[in-house]
Amino acid sequence: QVKGRGFGVEGILDPFASGLLIAATGTSTRFLEYFLALQKGYTAEICLGKATDTLDYTGSLVKEMPVPDITSEQLLQLREQFTGKISQIPPLFSNIRVDGKRAHTLARTGQSAELPPRDVEVFELEVITRSARFLIVRCTVSAGTYVRSLARDIAAALGTCGHLTRLRRTAIGNFRLPNEAPAFADSPGILMQQLTDDKALDFLPKFELTAEEARRFCKGQRIRVATVPQGIYRLHESGRFIGLGHIDTGVARVEKIYPN
């Protein structure tokens, strides 16, 4: 039985998708928010020539178009066109709020909404398999990127329309599925590894406090520390993890205190 905050996960996956999730139980759920900004890796299968309202196979067909012959040069151009900072329009079927309501709630009641484009970043994009009507792509993207929108825009760049038929999250920051894991899988989830809070958060830099500094930090006080680059740090005292602190211009303030 888990007491306290119970159970939580970092972000969500689309209902049709599979892959990696970071989960926490009890008081560890307080740290999940720090995983949200990490880059995400995906493998995605795009069906060309058909578009759906949800931008995936679970939706209703809204358009059909011929699929032109696609050259190797066009596939190489996709990498150049869609790598880096890009602007994308999120799917209407999404969790984005529009006038206080979730966009997907509006969509399911037959309403429409104008979702403004948002700036995202694609760090890596590679077409790893192609056939007459399907592409399988591998990508690494910033938080907030919709791969369904990326698939729609890739299809448009090839002169047709498209939607996702499969999606698998393969990485969250430095957390990755094993290399031997299948590109897509429908099997039930497994627990890959269990980590302490300190170890799971090791993508954040470490900063050591004195015993007196740690005592004051655990009371919620701001403390003077050495000047280091601004950011959130894992704070330790004599090797013991005591929490997260935000350090700016030599002052550390409490982000989270680790319960001991």
Buried (B, 14 or more C-beta within 10 A) or exposed (E): EEEEBEEBEBBEBBEBBBBBBBBBBBBBBBBBEBBEEBBBBBBBBBBBBBBBBBBBBBBEEEEEBEBEEBEEEBBEEBBEBBBEEBEBBBBBBBEBEBEEEBBBEBBEEEEEEEBEEBEBBBBEBBBEEBEEEBBBBBBBBBBBBBBBBBBBBBBEEBBBBBBBBBBBBBBBBEBEBEEEBEBBEEEEEEEEEEBEBBEBBEBBEEBBBEEEBBBBBBEEEEBEBEEBEEEBBBBBBEEEBBBBBBBEEEEBEBBBBBEE
